[in-house]
Amino acid sequence: MATCYRHPDRETGVSCSNCGKSICPDCMTPTPVGMRCPDCAKQRTPVRNLRSLAVNPTVTYILIALNAAIFIGARSSPEAVNDLSLFAQGRFFIGDDLHGVAEGEYWRLITSGFLHQELWHIGFNMLALYWLGRMIEPALGHARFLAIYLTSLLTGSLVILLVNPDVETLGASGAIYGLLGAAIVMARNRDIDLVQSGLLPILGLNFVITLVFGFSLAGHAGGLIGGLIATWGVEELSKRRRNSTVPALVYCAAISVAAIAGSIITAS
C-alpha cells in the first residue's frame, strides 16, 4: 500500500485530487472535489474569465465616441441619413439622381453601421458595445477586436442586401451582435458555461426584442454569423501560433472582402 508523501511510515489509500500524491488523514484537506494535500490546499484555483490580459478597451471607447460624433452630426444634417444609410438593394433616388452601393457608393456598407436616428437607439447600442467591449477586447487585443467588429458589420450589410433589400437600414446592431457571437465563442473555448454566464439568455432575449419591435433581423443575424466565424478563426490561429495577430487580421480581412464583393454583386 502507498504511504503518505509527508509521513512515509503511514500507509494510506487516499490521494490528492489535484496532484495525485498519497496523503494520510492528518494531511487531508476536504474540498468540494475531493481531498487535497497541504501543498495543493494552499493554491488558489484560477478564475476563468475573458479578461485574461491587462489591456484597456481603448478601441471600444473610440468606437463609442465615433458613433456619438456621427449621431450628433446626423442630427444637425438632414442629408446625412441619405448620404450614409443602406437602402433598397443599394439603389435609391435622391431627387433625380440614383444613389447606392450599385452606383459605386461602397462606403454605405460601413457608414450605415455607424448611423443612428433616435437617442434610445444609439443609447442601447453603445451600452451593449461598452459591456461587450470591456469583456472581450482585453482578451483579444485592440487589432483583433476591431477586425472582428468591422467584419461583423460587413457581413451584416451583406445579409441585409440579400434578405431585406427594400428596407432602410442603419445602426451598429449588426456589429454588436458580432461581438456577442465573439463572446460566445471565447467563453466556450474557456469552458465558461454559456447559460450561467448569461450570454445565451442575452442572445435569445435580443432576438425576441428584434422580432417584437421589427428591427433588422437580417442585419442582426448576419452580424452574429460574421462574429462567430471570424472569432472561431482568430481563436484557432491563436492556439496554433504564438504570434497570431497578423494571420488573424488577414483572416478577418478575407471574410470582409468576400462580404463586400457579395454586397456589390447583390446590389448590382
DRENZA-326164 format. One record per atom (N, C-alpha, C, O): x, y, z. Coordinates in steps of 0.05 Angstrom, whole numbers, plus 5000, padded with zeros to 4 digits. Layout:
<pts>
XYZ ...
</pts>
This chain:
<pts>
501749765000 500050005000 501850255000 503950255011 500850464987 502350714986 502550845013 500850795031 504551005016 504951155041 504751455037 505151545014 504051595058 503751885056 506452015048 508551935057 506252215030 508752335019 510052505040 512452565038 508652585062 509852735083 510452565107 512152635124 509052335109 509552155132 510051875120 508151715119 512451805112 513051545099 512251305115 512051085104 512051335142 511451105159 508451045160 507550855174 506751215146 503851175148 502751085121 503151215101 501550845121 500250745097 497550885093 496150945112 496750925068 494251055062 493250975034 494850905017 490650975031 489450915005 488251164992 486851144972 488751395004 487651644994 489851814980 492051824989 489151934958 491052104943 489752384939 487352414939 491452584935 490552854930 489052864903 489952764883 486752984904 485053004879 486253194858 485453184835 488253354866 489453534847 492053434835 492353424811 493953344853 496553264843 497052964843 498852864831 495352814859 495552524859 497352414881 497752174883 498552584897 500352484918 498752344940 496452414946 499852134951 498551984972 498652144998 500752255005 496452155012 496252315037 494852165059 492952005053 495752205083 494552075107 492352255118 492152485109 490852165138 488652335149 489652605159 488152795157 492052615171 493052865182 493653075160 493853315165 494052975136 494853155114 492553215095 492853355075 490153105100 487953145082 486553405088 486053475111 485853555066 484253795068 481753745051 481953735026 479353725063 476953675047 476353915029 476554145037 475553855004 474654064985 472153954971 471553714973 470654124956 468354024942 468953814921 467153664912 471453794913 472153604891 474053384902 475553264886 474053334928 475653124939 477753224959 477653464967 479553044968 481553124987 484053234973 484753154951 485253434985 487653554975 489853544995 489453545019 492353534984 494653525001 495253805012 494054005001 496853845032 497454105043 498454305022 497854545023 500154205003 501254384983 499154494965 498954734959 497354314955 495254404936 493054564950 491854724938 492654504976 490654644991 491354944993 489555114997 493855014991 494755294993 494355444967 494355684967 493955294945 493755424919 490955524915 488955394923 490755744901 488155854894 487455774866 489155794848 484955674862 484155594835 483855844817 482456024824 485255844794 485056074777 482256114767 480855924759 481356364766 478656434757 478656444726 480356584714 476856304714 476656304685 474756534677 472456534684 475856724662 474256934650 475457034625 477656944617 474157224611 475157324586 477157544589 478557614569 477357654612 479257874616 481957754625 482757784648 483257624606 485757494613 488257664609 490457584617 487957894597 490258074592 489658344603 487358444603 491758474613 491458744625 491658954602 493559094599 489458964586 489359144564 486859324567 484659214570 487259584566 484959764567 483359744542 484459724520 480659754543 478959724519 478859994504 476760114500 481260074494 481460334481 479760354456 478460554451 479860134439 478260134414 475260154420 473860294405 474360034441 471560054449 470760344454 468660434444 472460484469 471860764475 471960934449 470361124446 473860874431 473961024406 471460974389 470361164377 470560724388 468160664372 465760804384 464060904369 465560814410 463260954423 463361244416 461361364409 465761364418 466061654412 465361714383 464161914377 466261534365 465761574336 462761554330 461761714315 461361354342 458561334338 457061584349 455161674336 457961674372 456661914384 457062154366 455262314363 459562194355 460162424339 458462414313 457362624305 458162184301 456562154276 453662204283 452162324267 452762114306 449962154314 449362454316 447262554307 451162604329 450762894332 450863024305 449263204299 452762944288 452963064261 450463004245 449563184230 449462764246 447062694231 444562844240 442862914224 444462904266 442163054277 442163334266 440063464264 444563444260 444763714251 444763734221 444663954209 444763504207 444763504178 442563314167 442963074169 440363414157 438263244146 439063064124 437862854119 441163134109 442062974087 443762734095 444362564079 444562734120 446462524129 445362244126 446862064118 442862204132 441661934130 441761834101 442561614096 441062014083 441161934055 443961884045 444461714028 445862034057 448662004048 450061764059 451961664047 449061654082 450561444096 449061184099 450360984104 446461174096 444960934102 445160724080 446160784058 444060494086 443960274066 440960244059 439260184075 440360284033 437660284023 437260084001 439159993989 434760003996 433659863973 435659753953 436159863932 436659523960 438559383943 440959553936 442259523915 441559753953 443759933948 443060133927 444860283917 440460163918 439760343897 437260503905 435260383912 437360763905 435060933910 435461203899 437761283893 433261353896 433361623884 433461843905 431961833925 435162033901 435162283916 434662503895 436562573880 432262613894 431662793872 431462633846 429962443844 433062723827 433162583801 435562403798 435962283777 437162383819 439662243818 439461963832 438261943853 440661773819 440661503830 443161463848 445361523839 442761353872 444961323891 444961033901 442960893899 447160953914 447260703928 449760543922 451460633907 449960313934 452360143930 452660063901 454960053891 450460013887 450659943859 451660173841 452660123819 451560413852 452560643837 455360713845 456360933839 456660533859 459460583867 459860703895 462060773902 457660743910 457860863936 458260643957 456560583974 460560523955 461160283972 461460344001 461160174018 461960594007 462360674036 459860624052 460060594077 457560604039 455060564053 454960294069 453660264089 456560104059 456659844072 457759874100 457159704118 459460074105 460660124131 459260354146 458660324169 458860574132 457760804146 454960754157 454260884177 453460584145 450760524155 450960404183 449060424199 453160274189 453560144216 454360344237 454660264260 454760594230 455560804250 453361014252 453861224265 451060974240 448961184239 446661104256 445660874254 445661284272 443261244288 441461494286 442461714284 438861454287 436961674285 435761744312 435061984316 435361554330 434061604355 435961584378 437861434377 435461744399 437261744422 437261474436 439361374445 434861344438 434661094452 436160874436 437360684447 436160904409 437560714391 440560714397 441660504402 441760944395 444660954400 445260894429 447360784435 443460974447 443960924476 444160624482 446060534495 442260464472 442260174477 444660044463 446059874474 445260134438 447460014424 450160074437 451859894439 450560314446 453060394458 453360264486 455660194494 451160224500 451360084526 452259794521 453859684536 451059664500 451859384494 454759374484 456259194492 455659574468 458359584459 460259624483 462459494483 459559794502 461159834525 461459574542 463659504550 459259434546 459359194562 460958974548 462658844561 460458924522 461858714508 464858794503 466558624506 465359044497 468059124492 469859104516 472159004514 468859174539 470459154564 470858854571 472758794585 469158684561 469358404567 471458264549 473158114559 471358324523 472958154505 475258304492 477158164483 475258564490 477658704479 480158644494 482258594481 480158644521 482658574535 483758304529 486158254529 481958114523 482857844517 483757814488 485557654482 482557964470 483257944441 485558124434 487158054417 485758354446 487658554437 486258754419 484158694408 487358994416 485959204402 485459134372 483259164363 487559044359 487358994330 485358774323 483658814305 485458554337 483558334331 480758404338 478858324325 480458554360 477758644368 476558814346 474258774338 478059014336 476959184315 476459034290 474459084276 478158844283 477758684259 475158524260 473658514241 474558404283 472158254287 469758434285 467658364274 469958674297 467758864296 467058944268 464758934260 469059024252 468559104225 467658874207 465958914189 468858644211 467958404196 464958344201 463558294182 464158364226 461358314233 459558524220 457358464211 460458774220 458958994208 458458934178 456258974168 460558844164 460458804135 458758554129 457258554109 458958344144 457258114139 454358174145 452558064132 453858354164 451158434169 450058584145 447658544138 451658764133 450758904109 450158714086 448258754071 451858514083 451458324061 448758184065 447258164045 448158084088 445657934093 443258124090 441158034080 443458374098 441358564094 440658584064 438358574056 442758614047 442258644019 441158394006 439758403986 441858164018 440857914008 437957864016 436357754000 437257934040 434657854052 432558084052 430258034046 433458324060 431658554062 432558784044 433258994054 432358744018 433458944000 431859203998 432859403988 429359204008 427659434005 427159574032 425159714035 428859534052 428459644078 430859834085 433159754082 430160074093 432260264102 433660144127 432260074146 436260134127 437660004149 440060184158 441560284142 440160214184 442460354196 442760264225 440860164237 445060314237 445560254265 447860054268 448559914250 448960054293 451259884299 450559604309 452259454317 447959544308 446959294320 448259044307 448958854322 448659044281 449858814268 452658764279 453358534285 454258964281 456958934292 456958854321 458658694330 455058954336 454858884364 453958594368 454858454386 452158504351 451458214351 453958044344 454257824355 455658154327 458158004321 459857984346 461157774350 459958194362 461558184387 460257994406 461757854421 457657974407 456357774424 457057494415 457557324431 457157454388 458057194378 460857134386 461656914392 462557344385 465357314393 465557234422 467157054429 463957364439 464057294468 463157004472 464256864490 461256914457 460256634459 462456434452 462956244466 463856484429 466056314421 468256304441 469256094448 469056544451 471256564470 470556424497 472156294509 468056464506 467156344531 467156034528 468055894546 466155934506 466155644501 468955534501 469355314512 470855674489 473555574487 474955574515 476855434519 473855734533 475055754560 473355604581 473655644605 471655424571 469955254588 468155414607 467555324629 467255644598 465355804614 462555724605 461955714582 460955674625 458155584619 456655814606 456456034617 455555764582 454355974566 451656064578 450856284574 450355884592 447755954604 448256104630 447056314635 449955994647 450456124673 451856394669 451456574685 453456424648 454756684643 452756894633 453357134634 450456804624 448456984614 448557044584 446857184574 450556934570 450957004542 448656894525 447557044508 447956644528 445856524512 443056654519 441556714501 442456694545 439956824551 439857114539 437757194529 442057254540 442057524529 441657514499 440257684487 442957324485 442657294456 439657234450 438557354431 438457044464 435656974459 433857214464 432057264448 434257364486 432657594492 432857804470 430857934463 435357854460 435758054439 434357974413 433258154400 434257724406 432857644382 429857664386 428457734367 428857624410 425957664415 425357964412 423258034400 427058134423 426658424420 426658504391 425158674382 428558384376 428758444347 426258384333 425358534316 425058154339 422558064325 420158234334 418558314318 420058294360 417658434371 417658724360 415458824353 419958854359 419959144352 420659184322 420859414313 420958964307 421258984279 423959094270 424259224249 426059044286 428759124278 429758944256 428458754248 432159014245 433158864222 434258594231 436558564240 432558394229 433358124236 435658024218 437457884227 435558094192 437658014174 440358134182 442357994182 440358394189 442858524197 443958404223 446358364225 442158344242 443058234267 444157944263 446257874274 442657784247 443557514242 446157514227 447957354232 446357684207 448857704191 451257784208 453357674204 450857974225 453058054243 453857834262 456257794267 451857694273 452457464291 454057254277 455957154288 453157184253 454556974238 457457064232 459356904235 457757314224 460457414218 462157404243 464557334241 461057484266 462557484291 463357204299 465657154308 461557014296 462156734303 464456624285 466356494295 464156664259 466156554240 468956694245 470956554246 468856954247 471357104250 472857024276 475256974276 471357004298 472556954324 473556664325 475556604337 472056484313 472956204312 475656184299 477456054310 476056314276 478556304262 480756444278 483056334280 480156674290 482156814307 483056644330 485456624336 481156514343 481856344366 483456094358 485356014372 482755974335 484255744325 487155824318 489055684324 487456054306 490156154299 491856204324 494256154325 490556304345 491956364370 492856114384 494856114399 491455884379 492255634391 494755514376 496355374388 494955574351 496955444334 499455614331 501655514324 499255884335 501456064331 501856244355 499956344366 504356274362 504956454385 504356744378 503056884393 505156824354 504657094344 502457074322 503157034299 499957094330 497857044311 496357294303 494357274288 497157534311 495657774305 495457824275 493357874264 497757814261 497757864232 496057654217 494357734201 496457394222 494757204208 491757244215 490057204197 491157314239 488357364247 487257604231 484957594223 488757814228 487858044213 487457974183 485558064171 489257814172 488957724145 486457554142 484957584122 485957374161 483557204160 481057384161 479157334145 480857574179 478557744180 478257914155 476057964146 480558004145 480458174120 479358004097 477858114080 480057754096 479057584074 475957554076 474557564055 474957514100 472057504104 470757764096 468657774083 471957984104 470858254098 470758304068 468858414058 472958234054 473058274025 470858114011 469558203993 470557864021 468457694009 465657814014 463957803997 465257924038 462658054044 462258304027 459958344017 464258464023 464058694006 463458613977 461658733964 464858423967 464458323940 461658213936 460258273917 460658063956 457957953955 455858173956 453858153942 456458383972 454558603973 454358753947 452158833938 456658803934 456658953909 455258793887 453658903872 455758533886 454458363867 451358363871 449858383852 450558333897 447758333903 446358603896 444258603885 447758823903 446559083898 446359143868 444659283859 448159013853 448159063824 445958903810 445658923786 
</pts>
